[in-house]
């Protein structure tokens, strides 16, 4: 397929990543517990999208529904761990570690789908590992044990998101995108509801500030962010998509500095740059 990398799709992709990168800020600023926030994000998304996309659910087979629903459960795990991580680590660290998905998806794809792993991928993995160790150790030195827990939660979020990617990879060729989005969102909502009941209970946002923040979280992250990025699927080549997605780490860090006053040490920045280079090399190897 010829991908011309038209400027309008580059702009749309950047805009989508910018909206997605704002997710951590809404979570940080809101006083509603993190798992509740994730649940409301999915609930609001379903309410807003269902009237326009419910017809896409016609003719969905049992196997397709199960695969997409399992993808949704994995997405719910991603949101749960990522939201929890933000209470113990910086936005920048969390955004960086969630991008390690490629190092989980590619090895699993080798065993599940017989997709080859290239030497260039292994090089990227080694470089990224060095960068992650620098980031984790530096943040631990600055912020203590809590940052280690937060970073581990962010890595668990990356593992969960890898499950989402693999399930959607399996079902996407035979099921339309609207149906995938609806079923996945429903699955994530169920997972988050079942996990928030014993841990946080049901917390209804009471103040106008929290209600607005949760609405912004759902609309910016799920509907605008994911929606705009989905519009560019197949329109940009792998290299450009990889670069733009990694730019999201910088955008998240800028938002965190602007709205919640988070700063990074020089060593953390160096570690992040090393990790980003490793992730870029690995993604290129897995996409070519």
C-alpha positions as CSV (number, residue, x, y, z in Angstrom):
1,X,0.0,0.0,0.0
2,X,1.3,3.4,-1.0
3,X,1.5,5.7,2.0
4,X,2.1,9.3,0.9
5,X,2.5,10.8,4.4
6,X,0.3,13.7,3.5
7,X,0.7,16.8,5.7
8,X,-3.0,16.7,6.8
9,X,-2.6,13.2,8.2
10,X,0.7,14.1,9.9
11,X,-1.2,17.0,11.5
12,X,-4.1,14.8,12.5
13,X,-1.8,12.2,14.0
14,X,0.1,14.9,16.0
15,X,-3.2,16.3,17.2
16,X,-4.4,12.9,18.3
17,X,-1.2,12.1,20.2
18,X,-1.4,15.5,21.8
19,X,-4.9,14.7,23.1
20,X,-3.8,11.2,24.2
21,X,-0.9,12.7,26.0
22,X,-3.2,14.8,28.2
23,X,-4.7,11.7,29.9
24,X,-2.2,11.8,32.8
25,X,-3.0,15.4,33.6
26,X,-6.7,14.8,34.0
27,X,-6.0,11.8,36.3
28,X,-3.5,13.8,38.3
29,X,-5.7,16.8,38.9
30,X,-8.9,14.8,39.7
31,X,-9.7,13.9,43.3
32,X,-11.8,10.9,42.3
33,X,-9.9,7.6,42.9
34,X,-7.9,6.4,39.9
35,X,-9.8,3.2,39.1
36,X,-13.1,5.0,39.3
37,X,-11.7,7.5,36.8
38,X,-10.9,4.8,34.4
39,X,-14.4,3.3,34.8
40,X,-16.0,6.6,34.1
41,X,-13.8,7.1,31.1
42,X,-15.1,3.9,29.5
43,X,-18.7,4.5,30.6
44,X,-18.8,8.0,29.1
45,X,-17.2,6.8,25.9
46,X,-19.8,4.1,25.5
47,X,-22.7,6.5,26.2
48,X,-21.4,9.0,23.6
49,X,-20.5,6.5,20.9
50,X,-23.2,3.9,21.2
51,X,-26.0,5.9,19.5
52,X,-23.9,6.5,16.4
53,X,-22.1,3.1,16.1
54,X,-24.4,0.4,17.6
55,X,-25.3,-0.9,14.1
56,X,-21.7,-2.0,13.7
57,X,-22.4,-4.8,16.2
58,X,-24.7,-6.6,13.8
59,X,-23.3,-10.0,12.5
60,X,-20.6,-10.1,15.1
61,X,-19.7,-13.7,15.7
62,X,-19.2,-15.3,19.2
63,X,-15.5,-15.8,18.5
64,X,-15.1,-12.2,17.4
65,X,-16.9,-10.9,20.4
66,X,-14.8,-13.0,22.8
67,X,-11.5,-11.9,21.3
68,X,-12.5,-8.2,21.3
69,X,-13.9,-8.5,24.8
70,X,-10.6,-10.1,26.0
71,X,-8.8,-7.2,24.4
72,X,-11.1,-4.9,26.4
73,X,-10.2,-6.7,29.6
74,X,-6.5,-6.2,28.8
75,X,-7.2,-2.5,28.0
76,X,-8.9,-2.2,31.4
77,X,-5.8,-3.7,33.1
78,X,-3.7,-1.1,31.2
79,X,-5.9,1.8,32.4
80,X,-5.9,0.4,36.0
81,X,-2.2,0.0,36.4
82,X,-1.3,3.2,34.5
83,X,-3.7,5.4,36.6
84,X,-2.4,3.8,39.8
85,X,1.2,4.4,38.7
86,X,0.6,8.2,38.4
87,X,0.1,8.4,42.2
88,X,3.7,7.2,42.8
89,X,5.8,8.2,39.8
90,X,6.1,11.1,37.4
91,X,4.0,11.6,34.3
92,X,7.2,11.5,32.2
93,X,8.3,8.1,33.6
94,X,4.9,6.6,33.3
95,X,4.6,7.8,29.6
96,X,8.0,6.4,28.9
97,X,7.5,3.0,30.4
98,X,4.1,2.4,28.7
99,X,5.9,2.7,25.4
100,X,7.9,-0.6,26.2
101,X,4.9,-2.5,24.7
102,X,7.0,-3.4,21.6
103,X,9.4,-5.5,23.7
104,X,6.5,-7.7,24.9
105,X,4.4,-7.9,21.7
106,X,7.2,-8.9,19.4
107,X,8.5,-11.9,21.4
108,X,4.9,-13.1,21.9
109,X,4.2,-12.6,18.2
110,X,7.2,-14.8,17.5
111,X,5.6,-17.7,19.4
112,X,1.9,-17.0,18.6
113,X,2.1,-15.9,15.0
114,X,5.6,-17.1,13.9
115,X,6.8,-13.6,13.2
116,X,10.6,-13.3,13.1
117,X,12.6,-11.3,15.5
118,X,15.5,-9.4,13.8
119,X,18.9,-8.6,15.3
120,X,18.2,-4.9,15.1
121,X,15.2,-5.5,17.5
122,X,17.6,-7.1,20.0
123,X,19.9,-4.1,19.7
124,X,17.0,-1.8,20.4
125,X,16.0,-3.9,23.4
126,X,19.4,-3.7,25.0
127,X,19.6,0.1,24.5
128,X,16.1,0.6,25.9
129,X,16.9,-1.6,28.9
130,X,19.9,0.5,29.7
131,X,17.8,3.7,29.5
132,X,15.0,2.2,31.7
133,X,17.5,1.2,34.4
134,X,18.9,4.7,34.4
135,X,15.4,6.3,34.7
136,X,14.2,3.9,37.4
137,X,17.4,4.1,39.6
138,X,17.6,7.9,39.2
139,X,13.9,8.4,40.2
140,X,14.3,6.0,43.1
141,X,17.2,8.0,44.4
142,X,15.2,11.2,44.2
143,X,11.8,10.0,45.3
144,X,12.4,6.7,47.3
145,X,10.5,3.4,47.2
146,X,7.2,4.9,46.1
147,X,8.7,5.8,42.7
148,X,9.9,2.2,42.2
149,X,6.3,1.0,42.9
150,X,4.9,3.6,40.5
151,X,7.4,2.6,37.8
152,X,6.6,-1.1,38.2
153,X,2.9,-0.3,37.9
154,X,3.6,1.5,34.7
155,X,5.5,-1.5,33.4
156,X,2.5,-3.7,34.3
157,X,0.3,-1.3,32.3
158,X,2.6,-1.9,29.3
159,X,2.2,-5.7,29.8
160,X,-1.6,-5.3,29.9
161,X,-1.6,-3.1,26.8
162,X,0.4,-5.7,25.0
163,X,-2.4,-8.2,25.6
164,X,-4.8,-5.7,24.1
165,X,-2.6,-5.2,21.0
166,X,-2.4,-9.0,20.5
167,X,-6.1,-9.7,20.9
168,X,-7.0,-6.8,18.5
169,X,-4.3,-7.9,16.1
170,X,-6.1,-11.3,15.9
171,X,-9.6,-9.9,15.5
172,X,-9.2,-6.7,13.6
173,X,-8.9,-8.2,10.1
174,X,-12.4,-9.8,10.4
175,X,-14.2,-7.2,12.4
176,X,-15.0,-3.5,11.7
177,X,-13.3,-0.9,13.7
178,X,-16.4,0.6,15.3
179,X,-17.4,-2.9,16.7
180,X,-13.9,-3.4,18.0
181,X,-14.0,-0.1,19.8
182,X,-17.4,-0.7,21.4
183,X,-16.7,-4.2,22.5
184,X,-13.2,-3.3,23.9
185,X,-14.6,-0.3,25.7
186,X,-17.3,-2.5,27.2
187,X,-14.8,-5.1,28.3
188,X,-12.5,-2.5,29.8
189,X,-15.5,-0.9,31.7
190,X,-16.5,-4.4,33.1
191,X,-12.9,-5.0,34.3
192,X,-12.5,-1.6,35.9
193,X,-15.9,-1.9,37.6
194,X,-15.1,-5.3,39.1
195,X,-11.7,-4.2,40.3
196,X,-12.9,-0.8,41.8
197,X,-15.7,-2.4,43.9
198,X,-13.4,-4.2,46.4
199,X,-10.6,-1.6,46.3
200,X,-12.2,1.8,46.0
201,X,-15.9,1.3,46.0
202,X,-18.2,3.4,43.8
203,X,-17.2,7.1,44.1
204,X,-19.6,9.5,42.4
205,X,-17.9,12.8,41.4
206,X,-19.6,15.5,43.5
207,X,-17.9,18.8,42.6
208,X,-18.1,20.5,39.2
209,X,-14.3,20.4,38.9
210,X,-14.1,16.6,39.2
211,X,-17.0,16.1,36.8
212,X,-15.4,18.4,34.2
213,X,-12.0,16.7,34.6
214,X,-13.5,13.2,34.1
215,X,-15.4,14.4,31.0
216,X,-12.2,15.9,29.6
217,X,-10.4,12.6,30.4
218,X,-13.0,10.6,28.4
219,X,-13.4,13.0,25.6
220,X,-9.7,14.0,25.1
221,X,-8.1,10.7,25.7
222,X,-10.6,8.1,24.4
223,X,-12.8,9.9,21.8
224,X,-10.6,12.6,20.3
225,X,-7.2,11.0,21.0
226,X,-7.9,7.4,19.9
227,X,-10.4,8.6,17.3
228,X,-7.9,11.0,15.5
229,X,-5.1,8.4,15.7
230,X,-7.4,5.8,14.2
231,X,-8.2,8.1,11.3
232,X,-4.5,7.9,10.3
233,X,-4.3,4.1,10.2
234,X,-2.8,3.1,6.8
235,X,-2.2,6.8,5.8
236,X,1.3,7.2,7.3
237,X,4.3,4.9,7.1
238,X,5.6,3.0,10.1
239,X,8.7,5.2,10.6
240,X,6.6,8.4,10.8
241,X,4.0,6.8,13.1
242,X,6.8,5.6,15.4
243,X,8.4,9.0,15.6
244,X,5.1,10.8,16.3
245,X,4.1,8.3,18.9
246,X,7.4,8.8,20.8
247,X,7.0,12.5,20.6
248,X,4.0,11.9,22.9
249,X,6.5,11.3,25.7
250,X,7.8,14.8,25.4
251,X,4.3,16.2,25.1
252,X,3.3,14.4,28.3
253,X,6.3,15.8,30.1
254,X,5.6,19.3,28.9
255,X,2.0,19.0,30.1
256,X,3.2,17.7,33.5
257,X,5.6,20.7,33.8
258,X,2.9,23.2,32.8
259,X,0.0,21.9,34.9
260,X,1.4,20.0,37.8
261,X,4.9,21.4,38.2
262,X,6.8,18.2,37.5
263,X,10.5,18.5,36.6
264,X,13.1,16.0,35.5
265,X,16.8,15.7,36.5
266,X,19.5,15.8,33.8
267,X,20.2,12.1,34.4
268,X,16.5,11.2,34.0
269,X,16.4,13.1,30.7
270,X,19.5,11.3,29.4
271,X,17.9,7.9,30.5
272,X,14.7,8.8,28.7
273,X,16.5,9.8,25.5
274,X,18.5,6.5,25.5
275,X,15.2,4.5,26.1
276,X,13.4,6.4,23.3
277,X,16.3,5.6,20.9
278,X,16.1,1.9,21.8
279,X,12.3,1.8,21.4
280,X,12.6,3.5,18.1
281,X,15.1,1.0,16.8
282,X,13.1,-1.9,18.1
283,X,9.8,-0.6,16.6
284,X,11.5,-0.1,13.2
285,X,12.8,-3.6,13.3
286,X,9.4,-5.1,14.2
287,X,7.5,-3.0,11.6
288,X,9.8,-3.5,8.6
